Amino acid sequence: MIVDDSREFLASAGAMLAEEGFDVVASVSDPVQVVREVQRVRPDVVLLDIQMPLVDGFEIARLLANLDVPPIVVLISSRDADSYGADLGAAPVRGFISKWELSGQTLASIV
């Protein structure tokens, strides 16, 4: 599953990951709907943007970590990892990928 408030990014990342062998089971642009959609679809991995309106990726990651069967969460951002400091290290996630470095190989190496 890919979560990002940019529909353009959802489309391009979804197409690229599908080409590289990933099954993109859902794309979510509304951060408020993420937990409900994860419970409905039950993805193995959630690629989650950090910067979104209303609720950020860190808060969503904490909510997902509390599910009975939490997915693997990988945070993404157009900013680099250093921009997030301790917040990134404390997040209940498997890893972080800059949007500019996103590829199937990079994602596979984290999950």
MODELLER restraints for C-alpha pairs under 7 A, 6 or more apart:
rsr = mdl.restraints
at = mdl.atoms
rsr.add(forms.Gaussian(group=physical.xy_distance, feature=features.Distance(at['CA:1:A'], at['CA:24:A']), mean=5.56, stdev=0.5))
rsr.add(forms.Gaussian(group=physical.xy_distance, feature=features.Distance(at['CA:1:A'], at['CA:25:A']), mean=5.58, stdev=0.5))
rsr.add(forms.Gaussian(group=physical.xy_distance, feature=features.Distance(at['CA:1:A'], at['CA:26:A']), mean=4.80, stdev=0.5))
rsr.add(forms.Gaussian(group=physical.xy_distance, feature=features.Distance(at['CA:1:A'], at['CA:27:A']), mean=5.68, stdev=0.5))
rsr.add(forms.Gaussian(group=physical.xy_distance, feature=features.Distance(at['CA:1:A'], at['CA:43:A']), mean=6.09, stdev=0.5))
rsr.add(forms.Gaussian(group=physical.xy_distance, feature=features.Distance(at['CA:1:A'], at['CA:45:A']), mean=6.31, stdev=0.5))
rsr.add(forms.Gaussian(group=physical.xy_distance, feature=features.Distance(at['CA:1:A'], at['CA:46:A']), mean=4.81, stdev=0.5))
rsr.add(forms.Gaussian(group=physical.xy_distance, feature=features.Distance(at['CA:1:A'], at['CA:47:A']), mean=6.15, stdev=0.5))
rsr.add(forms.Gaussian(group=physical.xy_distance, feature=features.Distance(at['CA:2:A'], at['CA:10:A']), mean=6.66, stdev=0.5))
rsr.add(forms.Gaussian(group=physical.xy_distance, feature=features.Distance(at['CA:2:A'], at['CA:26:A']), mean=6.51, stdev=0.5))
rsr.add(forms.Gaussian(group=physical.xy_distance, feature=features.Distance(at['CA:2:A'], at['CA:27:A']), mean=4.84, stdev=0.5))
rsr.add(forms.Gaussian(group=physical.xy_distance, feature=features.Distance(at['CA:2:A'], at['CA:28:A']), mean=6.30, stdev=0.5))
rsr.add(forms.Gaussian(group=physical.xy_distance, feature=features.Distance(at['CA:2:A'], at['CA:46:A']), mean=5.83, stdev=0.5))
rsr.add(forms.Gaussian(group=physical.xy_distance, feature=features.Distance(at['CA:2:A'], at['CA:47:A']), mean=4.75, stdev=0.5))
rsr.add(forms.Gaussian(group=physical.xy_distance, feature=features.Distance(at['CA:2:A'], at['CA:48:A']), mean=6.18, stdev=0.5))
rsr.add(forms.Gaussian(group=physical.xy_distance, feature=features.Distance(at['CA:3:A'], at['CA:27:A']), mean=5.89, stdev=0.5))
rsr.add(forms.Gaussian(group=physical.xy_distance, feature=features.Distance(at['CA:3:A'], at['CA:28:A']), mean=4.77, stdev=0.5))
rsr.add(forms.Gaussian(group=physical.xy_distance, feature=features.Distance(at['CA:3:A'], at['CA:29:A']), mean=5.87, stdev=0.5))
rsr.add(forms.Gaussian(group=physical.xy_distance, feature=features.Distance(at['CA:3:A'], at['CA:47:A']), mean=6.08, stdev=0.5))
rsr.add(forms.Gaussian(group=physical.xy_distance, feature=features.Distance(at['CA:3:A'], at['CA:48:A']), mean=4.85, stdev=0.5))
rsr.add(forms.Gaussian(group=physical.xy_distance, feature=features.Distance(at['CA:3:A'], at['CA:49:A']), mean=6.01, stdev=0.5))
rsr.add(forms.Gaussian(group=physical.xy_distance, feature=features.Distance(at['CA:4:A'], at['CA:10:A']), mean=6.37, stdev=0.5))
rsr.add(forms.Gaussian(group=physical.xy_distance, feature=features.Distance(at['CA:4:A'], at['CA:28:A']), mean=6.46, stdev=0.5))
rsr.add(forms.Gaussian(group=physical.xy_distance, feature=features.Distance(at['CA:4:A'], at['CA:29:A']), mean=5.08, stdev=0.5))
rsr.add(forms.Gaussian(group=physical.xy_distance, feature=features.Distance(at['CA:4:A'], at['CA:48:A']), mean=6.55, stdev=0.5))
rsr.add(forms.Gaussian(group=physical.xy_distance, feature=features.Distance(at['CA:4:A'], at['CA:49:A']), mean=5.18, stdev=0.5))
rsr.add(forms.Gaussian(group=physical.xy_distance, feature=features.Distance(at['CA:5:A'], at['CA:29:A']), mean=4.34, stdev=0.5))
rsr.add(forms.Gaussian(group=physical.xy_distance, feature=features.Distance(at['CA:5:A'], at['CA:30:A']), mean=6.29, stdev=0.5))
rsr.add(forms.Gaussian(group=physical.xy_distance, feature=features.Distance(at['CA:5:A'], at['CA:52:A']), mean=6.00, stdev=0.5))
rsr.add(forms.Gaussian(group=physical.xy_distance, feature=features.Distance(at['CA:6:A'], at['CA:29:A']), mean=6.58, stdev=0.5))
rsr.add(forms.Gaussian(group=physical.xy_distance, feature=features.Distance(at['CA:7:A'], at['CA:29:A']), mean=6.54, stdev=0.5))
rsr.add(forms.Gaussian(group=physical.xy_distance, feature=features.Distance(at['CA:10:A'], at['CA:27:A']), mean=6.34, stdev=0.5))
rsr.add(forms.Gaussian(group=physical.xy_distance, feature=features.Distance(at['CA:14:A'], at['CA:24:A']), mean=6.26, stdev=0.5))
rsr.add(forms.Gaussian(group=physical.xy_distance, feature=features.Distance(at['CA:17:A'], at['CA:103:A']), mean=6.85, stdev=0.5))
rsr.add(forms.Gaussian(group=physical.xy_distance, feature=features.Distance(at['CA:17:A'], at['CA:104:A']), mean=5.52, stdev=0.5))
rsr.add(forms.Gaussian(group=physical.xy_distance, feature=features.Distance(at['CA:18:A'], at['CA:24:A']), mean=6.45, stdev=0.5))
rsr.add(forms.Gaussian(group=physical.xy_distance, feature=features.Distance(at['CA:20:A'], at['CA:104:A']), mean=5.52, stdev=0.5))
rsr.add(forms.Gaussian(group=physical.xy_distance, feature=features.Distance(at['CA:25:A'], at['CA:43:A']), mean=6.94, stdev=0.5))
rsr.add(forms.Gaussian(group=physical.xy_distance, feature=features.Distance(at['CA:28:A'], at['CA:34:A']), mean=6.66, stdev=0.5))
rsr.add(forms.Gaussian(group=physical.xy_distance, feature=features.Distance(at['CA:31:A'], at['CA:52:A']), mean=6.97, stdev=0.5))
rsr.add(forms.Gaussian(group=physical.xy_distance, feature=features.Distance(at['CA:31:A'], at['CA:55:A']), mean=6.46, stdev=0.5))
rsr.add(forms.Gaussian(group=physical.xy_distance, feature=features.Distance(at['CA:35:A'], at['CA:64:A']), mean=6.48, stdev=0.5))
rsr.add(forms.Gaussian(group=physical.xy_distance, feature=features.Distance(at['CA:43:A'], at['CA:71:A']), mean=6.36, stdev=0.5))
rsr.add(forms.Gaussian(group=physical.xy_distance, feature=features.Distance(at['CA:44:A'], at['CA:71:A']), mean=5.11, stdev=0.5))
rsr.add(forms.Gaussian(group=physical.xy_distance, feature=features.Distance(at['CA:44:A'], at['CA:72:A']), mean=6.13, stdev=0.5))
rsr.add(forms.Gaussian(group=physical.xy_distance, feature=features.Distance(at['CA:45:A'], at['CA:71:A']), mean=5.34, stdev=0.5))
rsr.add(forms.Gaussian(group=physical.xy_distance, feature=features.Distance(at['CA:45:A'], at['CA:72:A']), mean=4.61, stdev=0.5))
rsr.add(forms.Gaussian(group=physical.xy_distance, feature=features.Distance(at['CA:45:A'], at['CA:73:A']), mean=5.79, stdev=0.5))
rsr.add(forms.Gaussian(group=physical.xy_distance, feature=features.Distance(at['CA:46:A'], at['CA:71:A']), mean=6.49, stdev=0.5))
rsr.add(forms.Gaussian(group=physical.xy_distance, feature=features.Distance(at['CA:46:A'], at['CA:72:A']), mean=6.16, stdev=0.5))
rsr.add(forms.Gaussian(group=physical.xy_distance, feature=features.Distance(at['CA:46:A'], at['CA:73:A']), mean=4.83, stdev=0.5))
rsr.add(forms.Gaussian(group=physical.xy_distance, feature=features.Distance(at['CA:46:A'], at['CA:74:A']), mean=6.23, stdev=0.5))
rsr.add(forms.Gaussian(group=physical.xy_distance, feature=features.Distance(at['CA:47:A'], at['CA:73:A']), mean=6.08, stdev=0.5))
rsr.add(forms.Gaussian(group=physical.xy_distance, feature=features.Distance(at['CA:47:A'], at['CA:74:A']), mean=4.98, stdev=0.5))
rsr.add(forms.Gaussian(group=physical.xy_distance, feature=features.Distance(at['CA:47:A'], at['CA:75:A']), mean=5.91, stdev=0.5))
rsr.add(forms.Gaussian(group=physical.xy_distance, feature=features.Distance(at['CA:47:A'], at['CA:76:A']), mean=6.71, stdev=0.5))
rsr.add(forms.Gaussian(group=physical.xy_distance, feature=features.Distance(at['CA:48:A'], at['CA:57:A']), mean=6.19, stdev=0.5))
rsr.add(forms.Gaussian(group=physical.xy_distance, feature=features.Distance(at['CA:48:A'], at['CA:73:A']), mean=6.81, stdev=0.5))
rsr.add(forms.Gaussian(group=physical.xy_distance, feature=features.Distance(at['CA:48:A'], at['CA:74:A']), mean=6.06, stdev=0.5))
rsr.add(forms.Gaussian(group=physical.xy_distance, feature=features.Distance(at['CA:48:A'], at['CA:75:A']), mean=4.77, stdev=0.5))
rsr.add(forms.Gaussian(group=physical.xy_distance, feature=features.Distance(at['CA:48:A'], at['CA:76:A']), mean=5.77, stdev=0.5))
rsr.add(forms.Gaussian(group=physical.xy_distance, feature=features.Distance(at['CA:49:A'], at['CA:57:A']), mean=5.69, stdev=0.5))
rsr.add(forms.Gaussian(group=physical.xy_distance, feature=features.Distance(at['CA:49:A'], at['CA:75:A']), mean=5.74, stdev=0.5))
rsr.add(forms.Gaussian(group=physical.xy_distance, feature=features.Distance(at['CA:49:A'], at['CA:76:A']), mean=4.73, stdev=0.5))
rsr.add(forms.Gaussian(group=physical.xy_distance, feature=features.Distance(at['CA:49:A'], at['CA:77:A']), mean=5.57, stdev=0.5))
rsr.add(forms.Gaussian(group=physical.xy_distance, feature=features.Distance(at['CA:50:A'], at['CA:56:A']), mean=5.48, stdev=0.5))
rsr.add(forms.Gaussian(group=physical.xy_distance, feature=features.Distance(at['CA:50:A'], at['CA:57:A']), mean=3.92, stdev=0.5))
rsr.add(forms.Gaussian(group=physical.xy_distance, feature=features.Distance(at['CA:50:A'], at['CA:58:A']), mean=6.35, stdev=0.5))
rsr.add(forms.Gaussian(group=physical.xy_distance, feature=features.Distance(at['CA:50:A'], at['CA:75:A']), mean=6.31, stdev=0.5))
rsr.add(forms.Gaussian(group=physical.xy_distance, feature=features.Distance(at['CA:50:A'], at['CA:76:A']), mean=6.18, stdev=0.5))
rsr.add(forms.Gaussian(group=physical.xy_distance, feature=features.Distance(at['CA:50:A'], at['CA:77:A']), mean=5.83, stdev=0.5))
rsr.add(forms.Gaussian(group=physical.xy_distance, feature=features.Distance(at['CA:51:A'], at['CA:57:A']), mean=6.35, stdev=0.5))
rsr.add(forms.Gaussian(group=physical.xy_distance, feature=features.Distance(at['CA:51:A'], at['CA:77:A']), mean=6.95, stdev=0.5))
rsr.add(forms.Gaussian(group=physical.xy_distance, feature=features.Distance(at['CA:58:A'], at['CA:91:A']), mean=6.29, stdev=0.5))
rsr.add(forms.Gaussian(group=physical.xy_distance, feature=features.Distance(at['CA:61:A'], at['CA:73:A']), mean=6.85, stdev=0.5))
rsr.add(forms.Gaussian(group=physical.xy_distance, feature=features.Distance(at['CA:61:A'], at['CA:92:A']), mean=6.32, stdev=0.5))
rsr.add(forms.Gaussian(group=physical.xy_distance, feature=features.Distance(at['CA:61:A'], at['CA:93:A']), mean=6.84, stdev=0.5))
rsr.add(forms.Gaussian(group=physical.xy_distance, feature=features.Distance(at['CA:62:A'], at['CA:92:A']), mean=6.28, stdev=0.5))
rsr.add(forms.Gaussian(group=physical.xy_distance, feature=features.Distance(at['CA:64:A'], at['CA:70:A']), mean=5.72, stdev=0.5))
rsr.add(forms.Gaussian(group=physical.xy_distance, feature=features.Distance(at['CA:65:A'], at['CA:92:A']), mean=6.47, stdev=0.5))
rsr.add(forms.Gaussian(group=physical.xy_distance, feature=features.Distance(at['CA:72:A'], at['CA:93:A']), mean=6.84, stdev=0.5))
rsr.add(forms.Gaussian(group=physical.xy_distance, feature=features.Distance(at['CA:72:A'], at['CA:94:A']), mean=6.34, stdev=0.5))
rsr.add(forms.Gaussian(group=physical.xy_distance, feature=features.Distance(at['CA:73:A'], at['CA:93:A']), mean=4.95, stdev=0.5))
rsr.add(forms.Gaussian(group=physical.xy_distance, feature=features.Distance(at['CA:73:A'], at['CA:94:A']), mean=5.77, stdev=0.5))
rsr.add(forms.Gaussian(group=physical.xy_distance, feature=features.Distance(at['CA:74:A'], at['CA:93:A']), mean=5.85, stdev=0.5))
rsr.add(forms.Gaussian(group=physical.xy_distance, feature=features.Distance(at['CA:74:A'], at['CA:94:A']), mean=5.58, stdev=0.5))
rsr.add(forms.Gaussian(group=physical.xy_distance, feature=features.Distance(at['CA:74:A'], at['CA:95:A']), mean=4.97, stdev=0.5))
rsr.add(forms.Gaussian(group=physical.xy_distance, feature=features.Distance(at['CA:74:A'], at['CA:96:A']), mean=5.51, stdev=0.5))
rsr.add(forms.Gaussian(group=physical.xy_distance, feature=features.Distance(at['CA:75:A'], at['CA:95:A']), mean=6.29, stdev=0.5))
rsr.add(forms.Gaussian(group=physical.xy_distance, feature=features.Distance(at['CA:75:A'], at['CA:96:A']), mean=4.67, stdev=0.5))
rsr.add(forms.Gaussian(group=physical.xy_distance, feature=features.Distance(at['CA:75:A'], at['CA:97:A']), mean=6.35, stdev=0.5))
rsr.add(forms.Gaussian(group=physical.xy_distance, feature=features.Distance(at['CA:76:A'], at['CA:96:A']), mean=5.70, stdev=0.5))
rsr.add(forms.Gaussian(group=physical.xy_distance, feature=features.Distance(at['CA:76:A'], at['CA:97:A']), mean=4.95, stdev=0.5))
rsr.add(forms.Gaussian(group=physical.xy_distance, feature=features.Distance(at['CA:76:A'], at['CA:98:A']), mean=5.47, stdev=0.5))
rsr.add(forms.Gaussian(group=physical.xy_distance, feature=features.Distance(at['CA:76:A'], at['CA:99:A']), mean=5.90, stdev=0.5))
rsr.add(forms.Gaussian(group=physical.xy_distance, feature=features.Distance(at['CA:77:A'], at['CA:97:A']), mean=6.99, stdev=0.5))
rsr.add(forms.Gaussian(group=physical.xy_distance, feature=features.Distance(at['CA:77:A'], at['CA:98:A']), mean=5.22, stdev=0.5))
rsr.add(forms.Gaussian(group=physical.xy_distance, feature=features.Distance(at['CA:77:A'], at['CA:99:A']), mean=5.46, stdev=0.5))
rsr.add(forms.Gaussian(group=physical.xy_distance, feature=features.Distance(at['CA:78:A'], at['CA:98:A']), mean=5.81, stdev=0.5))
rsr.add(forms.Gaussian(group=physical.xy_distance, feature=features.Distance(at['CA:78:A'], at['CA:99:A']), mean=5.18, stdev=0.5))
rsr.add(forms.Gaussian(group=physical.xy_distance, feature=features.Distance(at['CA:78:A'], at['CA:100:A']), mean=6.94, stdev=0.5))
rsr.add(forms.Gaussian(group=physical.xy_distance, feature=features.Distance(at['CA:79:A'], at['CA:98:A']), mean=6.57, stdev=0.5))
rsr.add(forms.Gaussian(group=physical.xy_distance, feature=features.Distance(at['CA:80:A'], at['CA:98:A']), mean=5.90, stdev=0.5))
rsr.add(forms.Gaussian(group=physical.xy_distance, feature=features.Distance(at['CA:94:A'], at['CA:110:A']), mean=6.86, stdev=0.5))
rsr.add(forms.Gaussian(group=physical.xy_distance, feature=features.Distance(at['CA:95:A'], at['CA:110:A']), mean=6.36, stdev=0.5))
